[in-house]
Structure formats: structure tokens, C-alpha cells
Amino acid sequence: METLNFRFEKGCKHLALPANMVGVVSSGNLEVLIESAELNGACEVEVKTAAVGFGAIWQAVIADFHLRWSLANVRILINDAGATPAVVSLRLDQAVESVMGAVA
């Protein structure tokens, strides 16, 4: 098991909502928890993965996600059991879209 942490400063999209879970470890091998947190405008992502040694790939996937959404004051927790980068991107987008949809 490996834990990776990423932090992106000065995001511009704030999500002031309670936690919302998307995905299940047994479905796509991935679980995402997204929640509001006071992080001085930053976005933090913690990844717990069974696939050790893929930090560079995780960095690329999470950086791409941040470029798309530029979230601020958001904490994301990812529990991974071997999902592909495409599934990770999909679940992250679903998490944000479900939270944003709850506002409407």
C-alpha cells in the first residue's frame, strides 16, 4: 500500500458542500471522497493505492484533473485498488459534477 499526497495552490472554484462519495472500490476499483475544507484556496488530494511505484502517473492524472477544475478549498481522498488512469479521471470528474449538481 502506498500513500501519495498532492497539493495545488490558488484554485478558483470553491465547493462549499458536505462530503459526497462517488464510486465504489468493487466497481472500477476506485473510491473518491470529495469535501469542502478550509485550505487557504488550495486543493489537496490524498491517494491510497495498492499499486506501488506509479507516483509519476498519479501526478500526471491529478495535475490534469486540477487543470480542468482548478478547485479551491477542497480535499479529495482516493482509495485505489488498481484502477486505470482513465477510470481515475472519470471518477474524479463524476465527484465534482455530482457536488456541483447538488448546488442547482
Secondary structure by P-SEA (a helix, b strand, c coil): cbbbbbbbcccccccccccccccccccccbbbbbbbcccccbbbbbbbcccccaaaaaaaaaaaaaaacccccbbbbbbbccccaaaaaaaaaaaaaaaaaaac
